[in-house]
Amino acid sequence: MLRWTVIFIILAIIAGIFGFGGIAAGAVDIARVLFFIFIVLFVISLVTGRKKV
């Protein structure tokens, strides 16, 4: 999921450089959502931790 976040951030930067405002805004929104989902899943995995048997 982090890979998708990075891909959309790069896409937003490239679109912003070339002046495609709508495409850049859409890519930024997608990247932001994926980033927050990644952070939430990361925090949950830290809290639950790996169970040792």
C-alpha distance matrix in Angstrom:
0.0 3.8 5.2 5.2 6.5 8.9 9.9 10.9 12.6 14.5 15.4 16.8 18.7 20.2 21.1 22.6 24.7 26.1 26.8 24.8 24.5 23.2 20.5 19.5 19.6 17.5 14.7 15.0 14.9 11.7 10.1 11.9 10.8 7.0 8.2 10.5 8.5 6.5 10.2 11.7 10.0 10.8 14.3 14.9 14.2 16.6 19.1 19.3 19.3 20.1 23.3 26.0 28.4
3.8 0.0 3.8 5.4 5.0 6.3 8.6 10.0 10.6 12.4 14.2 15.3 16.7 18.5 19.9 21.0 22.8 24.6 25.5 24.0 23.7 23.0 20.2 18.6 19.0 17.5 14.4 14.1 14.7 12.1 9.4 11.0 11.1 7.5 7.0 10.1 9.4 6.5 9.3 12.0 10.9 10.5 13.9 15.4 14.6 16.2 19.2 19.9 19.5 20.5 24.0 26.5 29.3
5.2 3.8 0.0 3.8 5.4 5.2 6.2 8.8 9.9 10.7 12.3 14.3 15.5 16.6 18.2 19.9 21.3 22.8 24.1 22.6 22.9 22.2 19.1 17.8 18.8 17.2 13.8 14.3 15.5 12.5 10.1 12.8 13.1 9.6 9.9 13.3 12.6 10.2 13.1 15.7 14.4 14.1 17.7 19.0 17.9 19.7 22.7 23.2 22.5 23.1 26.6 28.9 31.5
5.2 5.4 3.8 0.0 3.8 5.4 5.0 6.2 8.5 9.9 10.4 12.2 14.2 15.3 16.2 18.0 19.9 21.1 22.0 20.0 20.2 19.1 16.0 15.1 15.9 13.8 10.6 11.7 12.4 9.1 7.5 10.6 10.6 7.3 8.9 12.1 11.3 10.1 13.3 15.4 14.6 15.2 18.5 19.6 19.2 21.2 23.8 24.4 24.2 25.1 28.4 31.0 33.5
6.5 5.0 5.4 3.8 0.0 3.8 5.5 5.3 6.2 8.7 9.9 10.6 12.4 14.3 15.2 16.3 18.5 20.1 20.7 19.1 18.7 18.0 15.3 13.6 14.0 12.6 9.4 9.2 10.2 7.7 4.8 7.5 8.4 5.6 5.9 9.5 9.8 8.6 11.1 13.7 13.7 14.0 16.8 18.5 18.6 20.1 22.6 23.7 23.8 25.1 28.5 31.3 34.0
8.9 6.3 5.2 5.4 3.8 0.0 3.8 5.5 5.1 6.2 8.5 9.8 10.6 12.3 14.1 15.2 16.6 18.5 19.7 18.6 18.7 18.6 15.7 13.7 14.9 14.2 10.5 10.4 12.5 10.5 7.3 10.1 11.9 9.4 8.8 12.6 13.3 11.4 13.5 16.6 16.5 16.0 19.0 21.0 20.6 21.7 24.7 25.9 25.4 26.6 30.1 32.6 35.4
9.9 8.6 6.2 5.0 5.5 3.8 0.0 3.8 5.5 5.2 6.1 8.6 10.0 10.6 12.1 14.1 15.5 16.7 18.1 16.6 17.3 16.9 13.6 12.3 14.1 12.8 9.1 10.4 12.5 10.1 8.0 11.6 12.9 10.6 11.2 14.9 15.1 13.9 16.4 19.1 18.8 18.9 22.0 23.6 23.2 24.8 27.6 28.5 28.1 29.0 32.5 34.9 37.6
10.9 10.0 8.8 6.2 5.3 5.5 3.8 0.0 3.8 5.4 4.9 6.0 8.6 9.8 10.2 11.9 14.1 15.2 15.9 14.0 14.2 13.6 10.5 9.0 10.4 9.1 5.4 6.7 8.9 6.8 5.2 8.9 10.4 9.1 10.1 13.4 14.1 13.7 16.0 18.4 18.7 19.2 21.9 23.6 23.8 25.4 27.8 28.9 29.1 30.4 33.7 36.5 39.1
12.6 10.6 9.9 8.5 6.2 5.1 5.5 3.8 0.0 3.8 5.4 5.1 6.2 8.7 9.8 10.4 12.4 14.4 15.0 14.0 13.8 14.1 11.5 8.9 10.3 10.3 6.8 6.2 9.3 8.6 5.8 8.5 11.2 10.3 9.8 13.2 14.8 14.0 15.6 18.5 19.3 19.2 21.6 23.8 24.1 25.1 27.6 29.2 29.1 30.7 34.2 36.9 39.8
14.5 12.4 10.7 9.9 8.7 6.2 5.2 5.4 3.8 0.0 3.8 5.4 5.1 6.2 8.5 9.7 10.6 12.5 14.1 13.4 14.2 15.0 12.0 9.7 12.2 12.4 8.8 9.2 12.6 11.7 9.3 12.3 14.8 13.5 13.3 16.8 18.1 17.0 18.7 21.8 22.2 21.9 24.5 26.7 26.6 27.6 30.4 31.8 31.5 32.7 36.3 38.7 41.6
15.4 14.2 12.3 10.4 9.9 8.5 6.1 4.9 5.4 3.8 0.0 3.8 5.5 5.2 6.0 8.4 9.9 10.7 12.0 10.6 11.8 12.0 8.6 7.2 10.2 9.8 6.5 8.4 11.5 10.5 9.4 12.6 14.7 13.8 14.5 17.8 18.8 18.4 20.4 23.1 23.5 23.7 26.4 28.3 28.4 29.8 32.4 33.6 33.5 34.7 38.2 40.8 43.5
16.8 15.3 14.3 12.2 10.6 9.8 8.6 6.0 5.1 5.4 3.8 0.0 3.8 5.5 5.1 5.9 8.5 9.9 10.2 8.9 9.0 9.7 7.2 4.3 7.0 7.8 5.1 5.7 9.2 9.6 8.5 10.9 13.6 13.6 13.9 16.7 18.4 18.4 19.9 22.5 23.5 23.8 26.0 28.1 28.7 29.8 32.2 33.7 33.9 35.5 39.0 41.7 44.5
18.7 16.7 15.5 14.2 12.4 10.6 10.0 8.6 6.2 5.1 5.5 3.8 0.0 3.8 5.5 5.0 6.2 8.7 9.7 9.9 10.4 12.2 10.1 7.0 9.8 11.4 8.9 8.6 12.4 13.0 11.2 13.2 16.3 16.2 15.7 18.7 20.7 20.2 21.3 24.3 25.4 25.1 27.3 29.7 30.1 30.8 33.4 35.2 35.1 36.7 40.3 42.8 45.8
20.2 18.5 16.6 15.3 14.3 12.3 10.6 9.8 8.7 6.2 5.2 5.5 3.8 0.0 3.8 5.4 5.1 6.4 8.6 8.8 10.7 12.4 9.8 7.9 11.5 12.6 10.2 11.2 14.7 14.8 13.6 16.2 18.9 18.4 18.5 21.7 23.2 22.7 24.3 27.2 27.9 27.8 30.2 32.4 32.6 33.6 36.3 37.8 37.6 38.9 42.4 44.9 47.7
21.1 19.9 18.2 16.2 15.2 14.1 12.1 10.2 9.8 8.5 6.0 5.1 5.5 3.8 0.0 3.8 5.5 5.2 6.1 5.1 7.2 8.8 6.4 5.1 8.9 10.1 8.7 10.1 13.2 13.7 13.4 15.8 18.2 18.4 18.9 21.8 23.3 23.3 25.0 27.5 28.5 28.8 31.1 33.1 33.6 34.8 37.2 38.7 38.8 40.3 43.8 46.4 49.2
22.6 21.0 19.9 18.0 16.3 15.2 14.1 11.9 10.4 9.7 8.4 5.9 5.0 5.4 3.8 0.0 3.8 5.4 5.0 5.8 6.3 9.1 8.2 5.5 8.5 10.9 9.9 10.0 13.3 14.7 14.0 15.6 18.5 19.2 19.1 21.7 23.8 23.9 25.0 27.6 29.0 29.1 31.1 33.4 34.1 34.9 37.2 39.0 39.3 41.0 44.5 47.2 50.1
24.7 22.8 21.3 19.9 18.5 16.6 15.5 14.1 12.4 10.6 9.9 8.5 6.2 5.1 5.5 3.8 0.0 3.8 5.5 7.8 9.4 12.4 11.3 9.1 12.3 14.5 13.2 13.3 16.8 18.0 16.9 18.7 21.8 22.0 21.7 24.5 26.6 26.3 27.4 30.3 31.5 31.3 33.4 35.8 36.3 37.0 39.5 41.3 41.2 42.8 46.4 48.9 51.9
26.1 24.6 22.8 21.1 20.1 18.5 16.7 15.2 14.4 12.5 10.7 9.9 8.7 6.4 5.2 5.4 3.8 0.0 3.8 5.9 8.7 11.5 10.3 9.4 12.8 14.6 13.7 14.8 17.9 18.8 18.4 20.5 23.2 23.5 23.8 26.6 28.3 28.2 29.7 32.4 33.4 33.5 35.8 38.0 38.4 39.4 41.9 43.5 43.5 45.0 48.5 51.1 53.9
26.8 25.5 24.1 22.0 20.7 19.7 18.1 15.9 15.0 14.1 12.0 10.2 9.7 8.6 6.1 5.0 5.5 3.8 0.0 3.8 5.7 8.9 9.0 8.2 10.8 13.1 13.2 13.9 16.6 18.1 18.2 19.8 22.4 23.3 23.6 26.0 27.9 28.3 29.6 32.0 33.4 33.8 35.7 37.9 38.7 39.7 41.9 43.6 43.9 45.7 49.1 51.9 54.7
24.8 24.0 22.6 20.0 19.1 18.6 16.6 14.0 14.0 13.4 10.6 8.9 9.9 8.8 5.1 5.8 7.8 5.9 3.8 0.0 3.8 5.8 5.5 6.0 8.6 10.2 10.7 12.1 14.3 15.6 16.3 18.1 20.2 21.1 22.0 24.3 25.9 26.6 28.1 30.3 31.5 32.3 34.3 36.2 37.1 38.3 40.4 42.0 42.5 44.1 47.4 50.3 53.0
24.5 23.7 22.9 20.2 18.7 18.7 17.3 14.2 13.8 14.2 11.8 9.0 10.4 10.7 7.2 6.3 9.4 8.7 5.7 3.8 0.0 3.8 5.6 5.2 6.0 8.6 9.9 10.4 12.2 14.3 15.2 16.2 18.4 20.0 20.7 22.5 24.4 25.4 26.6 28.6 30.2 31.1 32.7 34.6 35.9 37.0 38.9 40.6 41.3 43.2 46.5 49.5 52.3
23.2 23.0 22.2 19.1 18.0 18.6 16.9 13.6 14.1 15.0 12.0 9.7 12.2 12.4 8.8 9.1 12.4 11.5 8.9 5.8 3.8 0.0 3.8 5.5 5.2 6.2 8.6 9.9 10.7 12.4 14.2 15.3 16.8 18.5 19.8 21.4 22.9 24.3 25.8 27.4 28.9 30.1 31.9 33.4 34.7 36.2 37.9 39.3 40.3 42.2 45.3 48.4 51.0
20.5 20.2 19.1 16.0 15.3 15.7 13.6 10.5 11.5 12.0 8.6 7.2 10.1 9.8 6.4 8.2 11.3 10.3 9.0 5.5 5.6 3.8 0.0 3.8 5.5 5.1 6.1 8.5 9.9 10.7 12.1 14.1 15.6 16.5 18.1 20.2 21.3 22.3 24.2 26.0 27.1 28.2 30.3 31.8 32.8 34.4 36.3 37.6 38.3 39.9 43.1 46.1 48.7
19.5 18.6 17.8 15.1 13.6 13.7 12.3 9.0 8.9 9.7 7.2 4.3 7.0 7.9 5.1 5.5 9.1 9.4 8.2 6.0 5.2 5.5 3.8 0.0 3.8 5.4 5.1 6.1 8.6 9.9 10.4 12.0 14.3 15.3 16.0 18.3 20.0 20.7 22.1 24.3 25.6 26.4 28.3 30.2 31.2 32.4 34.4 36.0 36.6 38.3 41.7 44.6 47.4
19.6 19.0 18.8 15.9 14.0 14.9 14.1 10.4 10.3 12.2 10.2 7.0 9.8 11.5 8.9 8.5 12.3 12.8 10.8 8.6 6.0 5.2 5.5 3.8 0.0 3.8 5.5 5.1 6.2 8.7 9.8 10.4 12.4 14.3 15.1 16.6 18.5 19.8 21.0 22.7 24.5 25.5 27.0 28.8 30.2 31.5 33.1 34.8 35.7 37.8 40.9 44.1 46.8
17.5 17.5 17.2 13.8 12.6 14.2 12.8 9.1 10.3 12.4 9.8 7.8 11.4 12.6 10.1 10.9 14.5 14.6 13.1 10.2 8.6 6.2 5.1 5.4 3.8 0.0 3.8 5.4 5.2 6.3 8.6 9.9 10.8 12.4 14.1 15.7 16.8 18.4 20.1 21.5 22.8 24.3 26.1 27.4 28.7 30.4 32.0 33.3 34.3 36.2 39.2 42.4 45.0
14.7 14.4 13.8 10.6 9.4 10.5 9.1 5.4 6.8 8.8 6.5 5.1 8.9 10.2 8.7 9.9 13.2 13.7 13.2 10.7 9.9 8.6 6.1 5.1 5.5 3.8 0.0 3.8 5.4 5.1 6.0 8.5 10.0 10.5 12.0 14.3 15.4 16.2 18.1 20.0 21.0 22.1 24.2 25.8 26.7 28.3 30.3 31.5 32.2 33.8 37.1 40.1 42.7
15.0 14.1 14.3 11.7 9.2 10.4 10.4 6.7 6.2 9.2 8.4 5.7 8.6 11.2 10.1 10.0 13.3 14.8 13.9 12.1 10.4 9.9 8.5 6.1 5.1 5.4 3.8 0.0 3.8 5.5 5.0 6.0 8.6 9.9 10.2 12.2 14.2 15.0 16.2 18.3 19.9 20.6 22.4 24.3 25.5 26.6 28.5 30.2 30.9 32.9 36.2 39.2 42.0
14.9 14.7 15.5 12.4 10.2 12.5 12.5 8.9 9.3 12.6 11.5 9.2 12.4 14.7 13.2 13.3 16.8 17.9 16.6 14.3 12.2 10.7 9.9 8.6 6.2 5.2 5.4 3.8 0.0 3.8 5.5 5.1 6.3 8.7 9.8 10.8 12.5 14.2 15.4 16.8 18.5 19.9 21.3 22.8 24.4 25.9 27.3 28.9 30.0 32.1 35.2 38.4 41.1
11.7 12.1 12.5 9.1 7.7 10.5 10.1 6.8 8.6 11.7 10.5 9.6 13.0 14.8 13.7 14.7 18.0 18.8 18.1 15.6 14.3 12.4 10.7 9.9 8.7 6.3 5.1 5.5 3.8 0.0 3.8 5.4 5.2 6.2 8.5 10.1 10.7 12.2 14.3 15.6 16.6 18.2 20.1 21.3 22.5 24.4 26.0 27.1 28.1 29.9 32.9 36.1 38.7
10.1 9.4 10.1 7.5 4.8 7.3 8.0 5.2 5.8 9.3 9.4 8.5 11.2 13.6 13.4 14.0 16.9 18.4 18.2 16.3 15.2 14.2 12.1 10.4 9.8 8.6 6.0 5.0 5.5 3.8 0.0 3.8 5.5 5.2 6.0 8.7 9.9 10.3 12.1 14.3 15.3 16.1 18.3 19.9 20.8 22.3 24.3 25.7 26.3 28.1 31.4 34.4 37.1
11.9 11.0 12.8 10.6 7.5 10.1 11.6 8.9 8.5 12.3 12.6 10.9 13.2 16.2 15.8 15.6 18.7 20.5 19.8 18.1 16.2 15.3 14.1 12.0 10.4 9.9 8.5 6.0 5.1 5.4 3.8 0.0 3.8 5.5 5.1 6.3 8.7 9.8 10.6 12.4 14.3 15.2 16.6 18.5 20.0 21.1 22.7 24.5 25.4 27.7 30.8 34.0 36.9
10.8 11.1 13.1 10.6 8.4 11.9 12.9 10.4 11.2 14.8 14.7 13.6 16.3 18.9 18.2 18.5 21.8 23.2 22.4 20.2 18.4 16.8 15.6 14.3 12.4 10.8 10.0 8.6 6.3 5.2 5.5 3.8 0.0 3.8 5.4 5.3 6.2 8.6 10.0 10.7 12.4 14.2 15.6 16.7 18.4 20.1 21.3 22.7 24.0 26.2 29.1 32.5 35.1
7.0 7.5 9.6 7.3 5.6 9.4 10.6 9.1 10.3 13.5 13.8 13.6 16.2 18.4 18.4 19.2 22.0 23.5 23.3 21.1 20.0 18.5 16.5 15.3 14.3 12.4 10.5 9.9 8.7 6.2 5.2 5.5 3.8 0.0 3.8 5.5 5.1 6.1 8.6 9.9 10.5 12.1 14.3 15.3 16.4 18.3 20.0 21.1 22.0 23.7 26.8 30.0 32.6
8.2 7.0 9.9 8.9 5.9 8.8 11.2 10.1 9.8 13.3 14.5 13.9 15.7 18.5 18.9 19.1 21.7 23.8 23.6 22.0 20.7 19.8 18.1 16.0 15.1 14.1 12.0 10.2 9.8 8.5 6.0 5.1 5.4 3.8 0.0 3.8 5.5 5.1 6.2 8.7 10.0 10.4 12.3 14.3 15.3 16.4 18.4 20.0 20.7 22.8 26.0 29.1 32.0
10.5 10.1 13.3 12.1 9.5 12.6 14.9 13.4 13.2 16.8 17.8 16.7 18.7 21.7 21.8 21.7 24.5 26.6 26.0 24.3 22.5 21.4 20.2 18.3 16.6 15.7 14.3 12.2 10.8 10.1 8.7 6.3 5.3 5.5 3.8 0.0 3.8 5.3 5.0 6.1 8.6 9.7 10.6 12.3 14.1 15.3 16.5 18.3 19.6 22.1 25.1 28.4 31.3
8.5 9.4 12.6 11.3 9.8 13.3 15.1 14.1 14.8 18.1 18.8 18.4 20.7 23.2 23.3 23.8 26.6 28.3 27.9 25.9 24.4 22.9 21.3 20.0 18.5 16.8 15.4 14.2 12.5 10.7 9.9 8.7 6.2 5.1 5.5 3.8 0.0 3.8 5.5 5.2 6.2 8.5 10.0 10.6 12.3 14.3 15.5 16.5 17.9 20.1 22.9 26.3 28.9
6.5 6.5 10.2 10.1 8.6 11.4 13.9 13.7 14.0 17.0 18.4 18.4 20.2 22.7 23.3 23.9 26.3 28.2 28.3 26.6 25.4 24.3 22.3 20.7 19.8 18.4 16.2 15.0 14.2 12.2 10.3 9.8 8.6 6.1 5.1 5.3 3.8 0.0 3.8 5.5 5.2 6.0 8.6 9.9 10.5 12.3 14.3 15.4 16.0 17.9 21.1 24.3 27.1
10.2 9.3 13.1 13.3 11.1 13.5 16.4 16.0 15.6 18.7 20.4 19.9 21.3 24.3 25.0 25.0 27.4 29.7 29.6 28.1 26.6 25.8 24.2 22.1 21.0 20.1 18.1 16.2 15.4 14.3 12.1 10.6 10.0 8.6 6.2 5.0 5.5 3.8 0.0 3.8 5.5 5.0 6.2 8.6 9.8 10.5 12.3 14.3 15.0 17.6 20.8 23.9 27.0
11.7 12.0 15.7 15.4 13.7 16.6 19.1 18.4 18.5 21.8 23.1 22.5 24.3 27.2 27.5 27.6 30.3 32.4 32.0 30.3 28.6 27.4 26.0 24.3 22.7 21.5 20.0 18.3 16.8 15.6 14.3 12.4 10.7 9.9 8.7 6.1 5.2 5.5 3.8 0.0 3.8 5.4 5.2 6.2 8.6 9.9 10.6 12.3 13.9 16.7 19.4 22.9 25.7
10.0 10.9 14.4 14.6 13.7 16.5 18.8 18.7 19.3 22.2 23.5 23.5 25.4 27.9 28.5 29.0 31.5 33.4 33.4 31.5 30.2 28.9 27.1 25.6 24.5 22.8 21.0 19.9 18.5 16.6 15.3 14.3 12.4 10.5 10.0 8.6 6.2 5.2 5.5 3.8 0.0 3.8 5.5 5.1 6.1 8.6 9.9 10.5 11.8 13.9 16.8 20.2 22.9
10.8 10.5 14.1 15.2 14.0 16.0 18.9 19.2 19.2 21.9 23.7 23.8 25.1 27.8 28.8 29.1 31.3 33.5 33.8 32.3 31.1 30.1 28.2 26.4 25.5 24.3 22.1 20.6 19.9 18.2 16.1 15.2 14.2 12.1 10.4 9.7 8.5 6.0 5.0 5.4 3.8 0.0 3.8 5.5 5.1 6.2 8.7 10.1 10.3 12.6 15.9 19.0 22.1
14.3 13.9 17.7 18.5 16.8 19.0 22.0 21.9 21.6 24.5 26.4 26.0 27.3 30.2 31.1 31.1 33.4 35.8 35.7 34.3 32.7 31.9 30.3 28.3 27.0 26.1 24.2 22.4 21.3 20.1 18.3 16.6 15.6 14.3 12.3 10.6 10.0 8.6 6.2 5.2 5.5 3.8 0.0 3.8 5.4 5.0 6.2 8.6 9.7 12.8 15.7 18.9 22.1
14.9 15.4 19.0 19.6 18.5 21.0 23.6 23.6 23.8 26.7 28.3 28.1 29.7 32.4 33.1 33.4 35.8 38.0 37.9 36.2 34.6 33.4 31.8 30.2 28.8 27.4 25.8 24.3 22.8 21.3 19.9 18.5 16.7 15.3 14.3 12.3 10.6 9.9 8.6 6.2 5.1 5.5 3.8 0.0 3.8 5.4 5.1 6.1 8.2 11.2 13.5 17.1 19.9
14.2 14.6 17.9 19.2 18.6 20.6 23.2 23.8 24.1 26.6 28.4 28.7 30.1 32.6 33.6 34.1 36.3 38.4 38.7 37.1 35.9 34.7 32.8 31.2 30.2 28.7 26.7 25.5 24.4 22.5 20.8 20.0 18.4 16.4 15.3 14.1 12.3 10.5 9.8 8.6 6.1 5.1 5.4 3.8 0.0 3.8 5.5 5.3 5.7 8.1 11.0 14.3 17.2
16.6 16.2 19.7 21.2 20.1 21.7 24.8 25.4 25.1 27.6 29.8 29.8 30.8 33.6 34.8 34.9 37.0 39.4 39.7 38.3 37.0 36.2 34.4 32.4 31.5 30.4 28.3 26.6 25.9 24.4 22.3 21.1 20.1 18.3 16.4 15.3 14.3 12.3 10.5 9.9 8.6 6.2 5.0 5.4 3.8 0.0 3.8 5.6 5.1 8.4 11.4 14.2 17.6
19.1 19.2 22.7 23.8 22.6 24.7 27.6 27.8 27.6 30.4 32.4 32.2 33.4 36.3 37.2 37.2 39.5 41.9 41.9 40.4 38.9 37.9 36.3 34.4 33.1 32.0 30.3 28.5 27.3 26.0 24.3 22.7 21.3 20.0 18.4 16.5 15.5 14.3 12.3 10.6 9.9 8.7 6.2 5.1 5.5 3.8 0.0 3.8 5.5 9.2 11.1 14.3 17.4
19.3 19.9 23.2 24.4 23.7 25.9 28.5 28.9 29.2 31.8 33.6 33.7 35.2 37.8 38.7 39.0 41.3 43.5 43.6 42.0 40.6 39.3 37.6 36.0 34.8 33.3 31.5 30.2 28.9 27.1 25.7 24.5 22.7 21.1 20.0 18.3 16.5 15.4 14.3 12.3 10.5 10.1 8.6 6.1 5.3 5.6 3.8 0.0 3.8 6.7 8.1 11.6 14.3
19.3 19.5 22.5 24.2 23.8 25.4 28.1 29.1 29.1 31.5 33.5 33.9 35.1 37.6 38.8 39.3 41.2 43.5 43.9 42.5 41.3 40.3 38.3 36.6 35.7 34.3 32.2 30.9 30.0 28.1 26.3 25.4 24.0 22.0 20.7 19.6 17.9 16.0 15.0 13.9 11.8 10.3 9.7 8.2 5.7 5.1 5.5 3.8 0.0 3.8 6.3 9.3 12.5
20.1 20.5 23.1 25.1 25.1 26.6 29.0 30.4 30.7 32.7 34.7 35.5 36.7 38.9 40.3 41.0 42.8 45.0 45.7 44.1 43.2 42.2 39.9 38.3 37.8 36.2 33.8 32.9 32.1 29.9 28.1 27.7 26.2 23.7 22.8 22.1 20.1 17.9 17.6 16.7 13.9 12.6 12.8 11.2 8.1 8.4 9.2 6.7 3.8 0.0 3.8 6.3 9.5
23.3 24.0 26.6 28.4 28.5 30.1 32.5 33.7 34.2 36.3 38.2 39.0 40.3 42.4 43.8 44.5 46.4 48.5 49.1 47.4 46.5 45.3 43.1 41.7 40.9 39.2 37.1 36.2 35.2 32.9 31.4 30.8 29.1 26.8 26.0 25.1 22.9 21.1 20.8 19.4 16.8 15.9 15.7 13.5 11.0 11.4 11.1 8.1 6.3 3.8 0.0 3.8 6.4
26.0 26.5 28.9 31.0 31.3 32.6 34.9 36.5 36.9 38.7 40.8 41.7 42.8 44.9 46.4 47.2 48.9 51.1 51.9 50.3 49.5 48.4 46.1 44.6 44.1 42.4 40.1 39.2 38.4 36.1 34.4 34.0 32.5 30.0 29.1 28.4 26.3 24.3 23.9 22.9 20.2 19.0 18.9 17.1 14.3 14.2 14.3 11.6 9.3 6.3 3.8 0.0 3.8
28.4 29.3 31.5 33.5 34.0 35.4 37.6 39.1 39.8 41.6 43.5 44.5 45.8 47.7 49.2 50.1 51.9 53.9 54.7 53.0 52.3 51.0 48.7 47.4 46.8 45.0 42.7 42.0 41.1 38.7 37.1 36.9 35.1 32.6 32.0 31.3 28.9 27.1 27.0 25.7 22.9 22.1 22.1 19.9 17.2 17.6 17.4 14.3 12.5 9.5 6.4 3.8 0.0
